[in-house]
Amino acid sequence: MGEATITLQDVDVLLGLRVDGDPVTGPDGIPQDPSEFCQRLFGFIPKIKKSKVSLISLHDHINTFNQSIPATQFQALQRVRCFVAYLLAGSLFCDKRSTHVDMFLLTNIEDVHVCGSALLAQTYRELSTATQFEARDIDACGLLIHTWAWERIARVRPEFRRGHVAPIVGLPLAARWSRYLKKTQVANHSLVAIRDQLSWLGPDDFDWTLYDERYNTLPDRCRAGHDIWGSVTYLHYYHIVEPHQANMVMRQFGLVQSIPSDPLLDRETQRRLQALRRSWKSRNWAEKHAAYLDHWNMQAQYVVHGMPVGLVTVDNDYFDWYNRRTVHFVEDPGRRHRTTGYLGHTSVARSMLGTLSRIFRRGGHQNDVYSNWTAEQITDTCLATGTQISDPTIGSSEGYTQMNPSQGHDLPHARERAARRRGH
């Protein structure tokens, strides 16, 4: 299948958050008087613990709003800030360890509409952290991850009830998933079942350019960053710096995928950046990451270009390069299987089929009609069941070239020989 990921395009289209403009970064620090700051910002003083505002206090205050009582323009603005703060901490920039919202976040509340690139930076960081063995949860924006997967991967997508398919006019694309959904045909809470579904994915099971046909129907704010969607640059969110490698997912921008250039960050630099943490000590992240910020400010110069997708979607040698570097199975096929609950066998089946096909293709019997025919039957079985054999030797330049019946090979004879061996 190749590589796919959430990009600036997805944040812009799905959530309607601007991804261009100034990044969310700058000096650490909190207001000298947090109580006075909250009074001015929200119109009341919530519970504050170690310079963090209680989300429960915000929620309780929001419930006191009475729409029947007229409010001044300034009071209405304070109420909107309460909603925005609750949305930021509860849905976008989540904190799994606390029910409080950081003062760091509140200092940028008036510029929340330009936080799309910061949200993606945090999402990248949290997705990376969540792959660690000891990780049990994730701070990333679940709304973004869920809707991205539902829009692009049919195997995990719930069904819309009749009459609730089209996007909601004037709202970002993710809003359509707030309607009633039918989830009887997809796995919801079983990690094993979801991994089993993902293991069957092939190139045709992923919607690479789903936004093209809807582009003209999107609100203007969901298209504001169109010019830099495909940029290869650095995303910023205070201490977080994450590379945005659009050159690795060119098919998502309607371009033929070629072998990407070297990553923006080498492993050592990436480990050093991921070790950075925010603290209450004053630290100016804009100064520390000045070189990366300069690259962001010139992002329009780093937009990927290529040949539009047609009959060809990837370069000839792309999958050879990709198969040598990727993880071939979501689940370890050699792992002992459960005896209760859902039993996923996809990785085992794919491993078995890949091994059998490799044996016949690389066993030194390229000129043996029966071996060649058996290899084709294994491949056909995989294709018939929707499986793509993920093996570095399959489809590579070293692999076996498919048999052409017009070159003198007689498949019926191979079938007769197979029948004789079975005793028929």
Residue pairs with C-beta under 8 A, 6 or more apart in sequence:
1 201
1 202
1 203
1 205
1 206
1 388
2 203
2 251
2 257
2 314
2 318
2 319
2 322
3 248
3 249
3 322
4 152
4 206
4 208
4 249
4 251
4 252
5 245
5 248
5 249
6 120
6 123
6 144
6 145
6 148
7 120
7 229
7 230
7 244
7 246
7 249
7 252
8 19
8 116
8 117
8 120
8 225
8 228
8 229
8 231
8 244
8 246
9 211
9 225
9 229
9 230
9 252
9 253
10 144
10 148
11 17
11 19
11 116
11 117
11 119
11 120
11 144
12 18
12 19
12 116
12 222
12 223
12 224
12 225
12 226
12 229
13 172
13 173
13 211
13 218
13 222
13 223
14 144
14 147
14 148
14 151
14 172
14 173
14 174
15 116
15 119
15 143
15 144
15 172
15 174
16 171
16 172
16 219
16 221
16 222
17 113
17 114
17 115
17 116
17 119
18 113
18 114
18 115
18 116
18 221
18 224
18 225
19 116
19 117
19 120
19 224
19 225
19 228
19 229
20 114
20 117
20 224
20 225
20 227
20 228
21 114
22 114
23 117
23 118
23 235
23 236
23 237
23 293
23 296
24 108
24 111
24 114
24 115
24 117
24 118
24 236
24 237
24 238
25 236
25 237
25 238
25 285
25 286
25 289
25 293
26 238
26 284
26 285
26 286
27 282
27 283
27 284
27 285
27 286
28 104
28 238
28 278
28 279
28 280
28 281
28 282
28 283
28 284
28 285
29 280
29 282
30 51
30 103
30 104
30 107
30 280
31 37
31 103
31 107
34 48
34 51
34 53
34 103
35 45
35 48
37 103
37 106
38 44
38 45
38 46
38 48
38 53
38 106
39 45
41 78
41 81
41 106
41 109
42 58
42 61
42 78
42 81
42 82
42 85
43 75
43 78
43 79
43 82
44 61
46 53
46 54
46 57
46 58
46 61
47 53
47 54
47 56
47 57
48 54
49 100
51 102
51 103
51 280
52 98
52 100
52 101
52 102
52 103
53 85
53 100
53 101
53 103
53 106
54 99
54 100
55 86
55 89
55 90
55 99
55 100
55 101
56 99
58 82
58 85
58 86
58 101
59 86
61 82
62 79
62 82
62 83
62 86
65 79
71 79
81 109
81 110
84 109
84 112
85 101
85 105
85 106
85 109
86 101
88 101
88 105
88 109
88 112
89 95
89 100
89 101
89 102
89 105
91 141
91 142
91 143
92 115
92 119
92 141
92 143
93 105
93 119
93 122
93 139
93 141
94 139
94 140
94 141
94 142
95 101
95 102
95 139
96 137
96 138
96 139
104 238
104 278
108 115
113 221
116 225
117 235
117 236
117 237
118 235
118 236
118 237
119 141
119 144
119 237
120 235
120 242
120 244
121 235
121 236
121 237
121 240
121 241
121 242
122 139
122 140
122 141
122 237
122 240
123 140
123 141
123 144
123 145
124 235
124 242
125 240
125 242
125 274
126 138
126 139
126 140
127 138
127 140
127 145
128 274
129 135
129 138
129 139
129 274
130 137
130 138
130 140
143 174
144 174
146 177
147 173
147 174
147 177
149 156
149 157
150 156
150 157
150 158
150 177
151 157
151 173
151 207
151 210
152 206
152 207
152 208
152 210
153 198
153 201
153 205
153 206
153 207
154 205
154 207
155 186
155 197
155 198
155 200
155 201
155 205
156 186
156 187
156 194
156 197
156 198
157 186
158 181
158 182
158 183
158 185
158 186
159 181
159 182
159 183
159 185
160 176
160 179
160 180
160 181
160 182
161 179
161 180
161 181
161 182
164 176
164 179
164 180
165 176
166 176
167 173
167 175
167 176
167 214
167 217
167 218
168 175
168 176
169 217
170 219
171 219
172 218
172 219
172 221
172 222
173 211
173 214
173 218
173 222
186 197
187 193
187 194
187 196
187 197
187 342
190 341
190 342
192 331
192 338
192 341
192 342
192 343
192 344
193 342
193 344
195 330
195 331
195 344
196 330
196 331
196 342
196 344
196 345
196 346
197 346
198 330
199 329
199 330
199 331
199 344
199 346
199 347
199 350
200 346
200 386
200 387
201 388
202 386
202 387
202 388
203 313
203 388
205 386
208 251
208 252
208 254
208 309
208 313
209 251
209 252
209 253
209 254
209 309
211 218
212 254
215 223
227 300
227 303
228 299
228 300
228 303
229 246
229 253
229 303
230 246
230 250
230 253
230 255
230 303
230 304
231 244
231 246
231 299
231 300
231 302
231 303
231 304
232 243
232 244
232 245
232 246
232 247
232 264
232 302
232 303
232 304
233 243
233 244
233 264
233 295
233 296
233 299
233 302
234 241
234 242
234 243
234 244
234 264
234 289
234 292
234 293
234 295
234 296
235 241
235 242
235 243
235 244
235 296
236 285
236 289
236 292
236 293
236 296
238 278
238 285
239 276
239 277
239 278
239 285
240 273
240 276
241 273
241 289
241 292
243 263
243 264
243 265
245 260
245 263
245 264
246 252
246 253
246 303
246 304
247 260
247 261
247 304
248 260
249 257
250 256
250 257
250 258
250 304
250 306
251 257
251 309
251 313
251 314
253 304
254 308
254 309
255 304
255 305
255 306
255 307
255 308
255 309
256 306
256 307
256 308
256 309
256 310
256 312
256 313
256 314
256 315
257 313
257 314
257 315
257 318
258 306
258 314
258 315
258 318
259 315
259 317
259 318
259 321
265 273
286 293
295 302
317 397
319 395
319 396
320 395
320 396
320 397
323 390
323 391
323 392
323 394
323 395
323 396
324 392
326 390
328 350
328 354
328 390
328 391
328 392
329 347
329 350
329 351
329 390
330 346
330 347
331 344
331 346
331 347
332 347
333 347
333 348
333 350
333 351
333 352
337 343
337 344
337 345
337 348
349 387
350 382
350 387
350 389
350 390
353 378
353 381
353 382
353 387
353 389
354 389
354 390
354 391
354 394
355 391
356 378
357 375
357 378
357 379
357 382
357 389
357 391
357 394
358 391
358 393
358 394
360 371
360 372
360 374
360 375
360 378
360 400
361 375
361 393
361 394
361 399
361 400
362 393
362 398
362 399
362 400
363 371
365 371
365 372
366 372
366 400
366 401
369 403
369 409
369 410
369 411
369 413
369 414
370 414
370 417
370 418
372 400
372 403
372 409
372 414
373 403
373 409
373 411
373 414
373 415
375 400
376 402
376 403
379 389
382 388
382 389
393 399
403 409
405 411
